Amino acid sequence: MNNTTMHKTLLALAIGAATHSALAADTKKEDTIVVQSSAASDFKPGGDQLVPAFLEGQVANGGRMGMLGQQNAMDVPFNIISYTSKLVEDQQAKTIADVVANDAGVQFVQGYGNSAESFRIRGLKFDGDDMTFGGLSGVLPRQVVDAQMVDRIEIFKGANSLMNGAASSGVGGMINLEPKHAGDTPQAKVGVDYTSDSQVGTTLDAGRRFGDNDQFGARVNLVHREGETPVANDRRRTTLLSTGLDYKGDQFRTSLDLGYQKKTFHGSPTSVNISAVDFVPEPPKNDRNFSQKWAYSNIENEFGMWRSEYDITDSWTAYTGLGAQHAHEEGLYSAPKLLDKSGTATASRLDTNRISDSVSGMAGIRGNFDTGFVSHKVNVGYSAMTKNEKIAWKMSAAADNPYTNIYHNTGVDAPDSTNFNGSGGKYSDPLTSGRTRTQGWLLSDTLGVLDDKLLFTAGARHQKVVIRGYNKITGAENAADSFDGSRWMPTYGVVYKPWDEISLYANHTEALQPGETAPNTAVNYGQSTGIVHSKQNEVGVKADFGRVGGSLALVRNQNAVGDPRQRNQTLRAGCRAAQPRRRAERLR
């Protein structure tokens, strides 16, 4: 018997006992019985309402499945879990990487050649830039997102193009962030934190509801933190402002979330280039810095999202969402190139100026109905995202790079940089180097029988991906760097719940998405590797016993791969039959 059934039984017994006692004492006396609902009983899947949390409010067994909205994990044939702002506060997490460390199926890896947070979900790379915000892609700040601004960090494991559309690196899964909104109780929290050698920060989290029925809400989060990390000469600074406004009416609900984030990194170590040696070097000590003091990265983002829902009837709801982001990254990077086992290396210099703008949106209608003994939950929707990037760079000549040592770095002067006759583009005013447009139609139906103990989900998405590459000097389109692809992608799955605490599931899903973008250490920096088509098959079991739960799954991924660091090994057309593929089978 689960908690909900037990609560209902106890409530019925209590009501029966109270009524019997009252009638025995005085048949003319009238008693008033107040029945209060819980967050779990009020939860309505499919919309923007968050899945109720447990474990003292730190974890929720479910989360957003893109355009399918918030879903309980036990009712869907996929693997999804959420971590809450309560966990962020209790664990003093600073960024998303600190939070996902709680999940054994996700590993944190640093971005290649920069300070970005990247991840591996089920062993497959996932870039932090591809995280969604309220189900919308291309909205969140680049590279590193501060955890103070979010209410939920939701991890979806597996190919997810049906629900989320096309994300460049979302083959192994997706991470979605949900913004903070005002709760039923007014709050105002001020915090001061001190980390490692000299990092000091202050935070503000304030929110409350207004109106005759508390239909209006406002919540504000502020963060400023700076100082040196445990790594010598690695200084970082964060400034964040986020605002969440919302309205909750009887039939109409809407929210507006706006944010500004600026992150600065000075002397932060990134990566070591080992292409010139034929051995695996001994890593430097954790507190040693092999980067240079003059290296820095400055990333500034403005972003926003608007979402709305309207209940047409008790069974049908229309939904829409729109988001946008502007990002400007300027940096001077230094990645040492190792020469021998003693740690001798050369310190290169790379100057980058990158500007990106993206707009994302979705709209659709969802509803539920019955046909005889079969229940249906259907969803029809459309989503699209456009992204425009401007990139220019300068770098030092190899002959000018000074010698350093990754084990005993005493610091060297920065070498001069040049744009090599303009091949890196117009640094002061970069031209458009690439555009990406994705769009797709979604149709899904979840059929339930045996009081929804047996659920079958069938869906399809027609996904279109358009990639255009441009010459950094002239602005002319490069045909060799332009790709087009479209196809129908099926998704189907089954869930069987023999008991309320156990859920057996299986799924097949596919994805079509842009390939990786070449990193700033590649000769084709900023260019796409094409279009990738991937497939996934999964079987598993999930358990939820209240305070104890978990999942076990056998997964097979099949996807195209390429090396974005080497131009001649870059995938050209992800939809061609001759495309190389990688297969991976994992037990998670």
N, C-alpha and C positions, 0 to 999 in steps of 0.2 A: 504494500500500500504506500503510495507516495505521499508527500507532505500535503498536497492540495486536497487529496481524497480524505486524509486524516482530519484536516482542518474542517472540511465540510461535514464529516461525520460527527466530530465533537461539537460543532456549532448546532447541528440538528438535535443532538442529545441535550445540549444546554437549553435550547429553545423549548424542547418538549418538557424538560424538567421544570423550567420556570413557569410554563403555562399550566402544567398540572398542579403545581404548588399554589399558584394564584387562584385557580378555580376552587381548590380545596379550602382555602382560607376565606375567600369572599367572592362569590360568583358575580357580584355587581361591580367589583373593582376592575378597572382597565389598566393593563401594563403596557408600556411602550418599549419595544425591543428595537435597538439600533444595531444594524448589520453593516459593518465597514468592510469595503473591498480592499484587497492588497494590490501591490504593483503587478504581481504575477497574474492575478485574476483579471486585471484591467488591460493587460497587454494584448494588442491586436496586431498580428503579423502582417507584413506587406508594406507598411508605411514608414514614416520617419520616427515613430515612437521607439525608443531604445529597448532592447531586450532586458528584462529585469536582472539585476546582479545578485550574487550570493557570496558566500565566504566573506562576511562583514563588508560587502559592497565592493570587493576588489576584482571579481571576475564575473563575466556573464557567459552563459553557455549558448552562444549564438552571436549574431551581428548582421551587418548589412551585406546583402548579396546583390550589390549594384542596383539595377533597375527593379529587381524583385523586392527591394526594401529590406527591412529588419525581419529576420527569421530566427526561430528557435532551432538550434543545431540538431535536436533530436528528431525534427520533422522534415529534414532536407537530406538528400543523398550526397552531401558534401561535408567537408571538414572545416569548421569555422569556430573561432573563439574570440572573446573580447576581454581586454584589460581596461579598467576604469581609471578615472581621475583620482579615486580614493587610493588605488595602488600607486599611482604616480606620486601622490603626497606621502604615503606611508614609506615608500622606498626612496624618496628624495630623488626621483629620476629627473634628469635634466633634458635629455633628448629621447627620440623614439627608440634609438638603439638600446638605451638603458631599460626600456620596457619590454621589448621583444626578447631580451635575454631570458625572460621567464619561460619561453616556449622552446622545448627541446628540438622542434622541427625547424627552427629558424636560427641561423647563425649570422652574426654581424661581421662584415668585412669592409675595410676602408676603400673608398673610391680610388681608381687607378690614376695616380699623379695629382690628386687634389685632396681636400679635406672632407669630401662627401661621405655620407653614410650610405653604404650599400649592404645588401643582405643576400643570404642564400636560403631560399625556401625549398625544402626537400632537396637540397643540394644544387638547385638551379639558381643562377644569379637573378637578383631583383634590385634595380636601381631605386634609391630613395626618391628620385625625381618623378617616378611613375606612381607613387602613392596617390590614392584618390581622397577627396575631401567631400564627405557627404554623398559619395557615389559618383562624383564628378572628377574627371581626370584633367591634368594640366592646370590645376588651381593652386596647389600648395607651393610654398617657397622651395627654392632649389637647394639641393645637397644636404642641408641639415634643418630639421624642424624642431623647435622647442616644444617640450611636452606640456608646458604650463597652459597652453591655449586649447587643449583638447580634452573632451569628456570621455571619449572611448578610443582605444587603439585596437582595431579589429583585424584579425589575421585569417585570411581565406587561403587554404592550401589546395593547389591544383589549378589547371587551366581554367580560365574564367571569362573568356571572351563573350559568352552568351549574356552574362550579367553586367560586365564592366566595359565591354567594347574592346578596343585595341590599345594595349599598353606595351611599350617597346620591350620591356623585359619581364612581363608578367606570365611567363610560361609555367613556372613552378608555383605561382600563387599571387596574392595581392594583399596589400596592407591598406586599410581604409581608416581615416581619422574622422571622428565626429566632433563638431564644435561644442563648446560649453554654452548652455542657456540657463536662464534663471530658474531655480527650483521653487518649490512651494513655500519654503522658508527663507526669509531675507538673510543674506550673509555678507560679511566683509572681513576678509582675512588678509593680514599683512605678515610677510615672512622675511627673515634675514637668514642667509646661508653663508657658510664658509667652507671651502673645499680645498684640499691639498695645500700647496705652499702659500698661495696668496690670492686665491679666487674668492671674491666677495660679491654677493648678489642680494637683491631685494625684490620682492614680489608683492603684487596686490591682486586679489581676486574678490570682486564685489558684484552682487547681483540681487535683484528683487523683482517682484511682480506688482503690477498696478491695475487699476480699473475696478469697477463694481464687482466683477467676478474673477479678478486677477487674470484677465485675458491678455494683458500686455506684460512683456518681460524684457529686462535689460540686464546684461552681464558684461563686465569689463575685466580684462586681465592685463597687467603690466609686469614687465620683467626687465631688469638691467643687472648684468653680471659681467665682471671682468677681472683679470688677473692671470697669474702664471699657473700652469698645470704642473703635475708631478714631473713632467719632462723638462729638462733644463732649457731655458730661453724660449719656451713655447707659451706665448701669451694669446689669450682669446677674449673677445668681448661680444656680448649679446644684448640687443635692445629689441623688445617686443611690445606691441600694443595690439590687442584684439578686442573686438566688440561684437556681441551677439544680441540681436533684437528679435523678438518673436511675438506672434499673436496667435491665440488659441480660441477659436469660436466654436459654436456648436457644429457647424458644417465646414467652415473654412479655417485653415491653418497656414501660416506663412512665417518665414524667418529670413533675416538678413544678417550675414556675418562678414565683417570687414577686418582686415589685419595688415599690419606693417611689421616686418622683421628685418633686422640688419645684423649680420655676423661678420666679424673681422678676426682673421687668424694671422699672427705674426710669428715667423720662425717655426711653424708647425711641421713636423716630419711627415712626409707622404710615402714615398716608396724608393727603393734602391734598384737601379738598373743593373742587371747581372748578365746582360747579353754578351759581354766581352770575356766572360770566364766560363770554364767547363766544370764547375763544382758548385755545390750548395754551400754558401758561406754561413759562418756562425753569426747569429743575429746579435746586434749590439745590446747592451744592458738596457732595461726598460726605461731608466731615467736619463739615458744618454740621448742627445739630439744630434743626428747626422745631417740635419738641414742647416741653413744659414740664417743669421739674424735678419738679413735684408729681404728674405722671402716673405711674402704676405699674400693674403686673399681677402677681398672685400666683396661681400654679397648682400645686395639690398633688394627687398621684395615688397611689392604692394599687391594684395589679393583680396578677393571678395566672392561671396556666393549668396544667391537668392533661391529659396525653395518654397513651393506652395502645394497644398493639397485641398481638394474640394470634394465633399461627399455628395455625389449626385443623388444617390439613394442610400439606404442602409447597407446595400450590397455592392455598390459601384462607386469608385473614387477616381477622379482625374488628378494627375500629378504633373508637376513641371519643375525644372531647375535650370539655373544659369550661373556660370562662374567664369572668372577671368583672373589673370595674373600678369604682372610685369616684373621682370627680373633683370638686374644689371650686375654682372660679375666682372671685376677687374682684379688681376693678380699678377704677381711676379713669383714664379715657381722655380725651385731648384731641386732636381733629383740627382743625387750622386751616381756616377757610373763606376762600378767596382772594377778594379784592374788586377788585384792579386789577393791572396789569402790574408795578408797582413792588414787589409782594410784600405789600402791606397785607392783613391778614386778621384775623378774629376768632377767639379761642381759646375753644372750647366745652368743657363738662365733662360727662362721662357716667360715673356710678357704676353698676357691675354686680355682682350677686351670683348666681352660677350654680352649681348642684349637679346632677351627673348620675351615674346608676348604670346599668350595663348588665351583662347576662349573656348568654353565647353558648355554643352547644354543637353537636356533630355526632356522628354514629354511623353505621356502615355496615359493609359486607363487600365485599371485592374478591377476585378470583381469576383464574386463567387456565386454559384448556383448549384442545384442538384438535378440530376437526370435519373429518376428512379432511386436506386440504392447507392448511386455513385455521386460523390461530391466533386465539385470542380472549383479550382482557383486559377483564374486566367489572367494574363497580363499581355498587353499589346503596347509597344513603345518604340520610340526613336531616340537615338543619341548621336551626337557629333562633337568633334573637337578639331580645332585648327591651331597650329603652332607656327610661329615665324621666328627665325633665329638669324642674328647678325653676329659674325665672329671675325676677329682679326687678331694676328699674333706677330710677335717679333721674338727672335732668339739669338743666342750667342753663337759664334763660330766655334767649332770643336777645338781649333788651334788656340783659342783665347781662354778656354776653360781652365781655371786654376786647379792645382792639386789640393786634395783634402784627405781626411781619413774618417771612415764611418765609425771607428772605435774610439778615436781620440781627435775629436773635431775641435780645433782651436779657432775656427772662423777664418774666412778669406774674403777679400773684396769682391764685389759683384763685377763680372765681366761686362763689356759693352754688348748691346743687343742691336740687331739689324733686321729689317724685313726682307732681306735677300731679294733686292730689285722688285719689291712689291708683291712677292708671291704670297705673303701672309695677309694681304688686304690692306685697306686704309685704316690704320690703327686708331686715329683720332675720331673717325666717323665711319664705322664698319658698314659695309653693304650687306644686303640680305644674302646669306649663304645657304639657307635651306628652308623649305616649307613642308609641313606635314598636315594632311587632312584625313581624318577617319570619320566614317559614318556608318550607321547600321540600323536595321529594323529588327525588333525582337518580337517573337510570339511564343508563349509558353502556357502550359496547362498542367496543373497538378491534380490528378484524380485520386480520390480516396474511397476505400471500401472498408467494411468491418469496423465501423466507427472510427475511420481514419487510422486504424492500426497498420493498414497496408496502403502505402502511397506510391504512386507512379508519376514521375515528372517527365514530360516530353517538351522539348523546345527547339527552336531553330532561330538563327540570326543570319541575316544577309549582311556581311561586313565588306566594306570597301575601304581600301587604303591607297592614298595618293601621296607620293614623295617627290619633291622637286629639289634639285641641287643647282647652285648658281656659282659662277666664277666670282671669287672674292675681289678681283681687280676691276672687271668690266661690268659685273652684275648680270651677264648673259647666262641663260640656262645651260647647264651641262647635261646633255642627253645621257651620258654614261652614268650620271648620278641621279637619274630620275626613274621612278618605278611606279607601276600601277598594278593593283591586284584586287580581286573581289571574288567572293564565293559564299555559298550557303554552308553554314556550320551547324551540324546537329548536336544536341545535348539530350541525353536521357538518363534516367536514374530511378532506382527503386529503394524504398525504405520499408522495413517490416519491424514492428515493435511488439515482440512477444510478451514483454512486460513493460510497464511504464518507465522503468529505469534503464532498459536496454533497447538499443536501436541498431539493427543490421542494415547495411546499405551497400549499394554498388552504383557506379556511374561510368558513362563514356562522354567525354566532352572534347571540343576542338577549339582552336584559336587561330586567328589571322591577325598579324600585327607587324608594325615596323621593326626591323632588326636593330641591333645596337648601334650607337653612335660612336665613331672613332674617338678615343680619348686624346687629351692634349699632348700626349707623348708620341702620337702617330703622325706620319707624313700627310695623311688625309684627315687631320683633326676637324671634328665637327660634322663629318659626312656620314650618311646612313649606310648600313651594310645591306640594305634591301628589305624584302618582305619575308616574314617567317610564317609557315603553317605548322602547327603542332597538334598533337593528339595526346589524350590521356585516358587510361582505363584504371579504375580503382575499385577495390572491395574492402570493406572494413566493418568494424563494430564500435559503437560508442556507448558509454555508460555514464549515468548521472544518478548518484546516490545522495545528492545534497552536498555534503561537505567533501565527498570523495567522488571523483569522476575521471574520465580519460577516454582515449581512443586508440585503436590499433588498426592500421591499414596497410594493404599491399598495393603499391602504385607502379604503373608502367607509363613512362613519358617517352614520347617520340617527337623530336623537333630538329629543325635544321640548325647548323652551327657554322660559324665563320670566325676568323681572327680579325677584329676591327683594327688591330695595330699594324697589320701588314696589308698594304693596298692590293697586292697581287693575289692575296688569298681571301679577299672580301667577297661575300656572296653577292651576286648580281640580281637574281630574280628568285624570290622565295617561292614562287608558284610553279617553277619549272620542274619537270619530272626528274631531271638529272641531278637535282639538288642533293647534297650529302645530308645524312641524317644521323642523329645520335639517339640511342635507346638506353633508357635507364630503368631498372627495376629496383624498388626500395621497399623496405619494411619500416613503417613509421608508427 
